[in-house]
């Protein structure tokens, strides 16, 4: 069973949840994590994987992926050091 929203409604909701998560970070990381989880629940079922694959073929798309991978790797190294 697939659950999908109307594309426009899903886009507006995902943008609103992302903005709320960013705004909540200074006050409460717990609320930010909850909002990020809600964003993932809305975004992932409504995303378009072929469009993501097409986007990742462009060189400019690699930089954000590399930066996120570097941040995750650095936090793991710092945690074990």
C-alpha positions in Angstrom: 0.0 0.0 0.0 1.5 3.3 -1.1 0.7 6.5 0.8 1.0 9.7 -1.2 -0.2 13.2 -0.8 -1.0 15.7 -3.6 2.4 16.9 -4.8 1.7 20.6 -4.0 0.4 19.8 -0.5 3.4 17.5 0.2 5.8 20.1 -1.0 4.3 22.9 1.2 4.2 20.6 4.2 7.8 19.4 3.8 9.1 23.0 3.4 7.1 24.1 6.5 8.4 21.2 8.5 12.0 21.8 7.4 11.7 25.5 8.3 10.2 24.7 11.7 13.0 22.2 12.4 15.6 24.9 11.6 13.8 27.4 13.7 13.5 25.0 16.7 17.2 24.1 16.9 18.2 27.1 19.2 15.4 26.3 21.7 15.1 22.5 21.7 17.0 19.9 19.8 14.4 17.3 20.8 11.7 19.2 19.0 14.0 19.7 16.1 14.6 15.9 15.9 10.8 15.2 16.1 10.2 17.7 13.3 13.0 16.2 11.2 11.4 12.8 11.6 8.0 14.2 10.6 9.7 15.8 7.6 11.1 12.4 6.6 7.7 10.7 7.0 6.2 13.3 4.6 9.1 13.7 2.2 10.3 10.1 1.6 7.0 8.5 0.4 6.4 11.5 -1.9 9.8 11.8 -3.4 10.7 10.8 -6.9 13.7 8.5 -7.0 14.4 8.8 -10.8 14.5 12.6 -10.4 17.1 12.2 -7.6 19.2 9.9 -9.7 19.1 12.4 -12.6 20.0 15.3 -10.2 23.0 13.3 -8.8 24.4 13.0 -12.3 25.3 16.7 -12.2 28.7 17.6 -10.6 27.2 20.4 -8.5 25.1 17.9 -6.6 28.2 16.1 -5.2 29.4 18.9 -2.9 26.4 18.8 -0.4 26.7 15.0 -0.3 30.4 15.1 0.3 30.0 17.8 3.0 27.3 15.7 4.8 29.5 12.6 4.6 32.4 14.6 6.0 30.3 15.9 8.9 29.0 12.5 9.8 32.5 11.0 9.6 34.0 13.8 11.6 31.4 13.4 14.3 32.0 9.7 14.5 35.7 10.2 14.8 35.2 12.9 17.5 32.9 10.6 19.4 35.5 7.8 19.5 38.5 10.0 20.2 
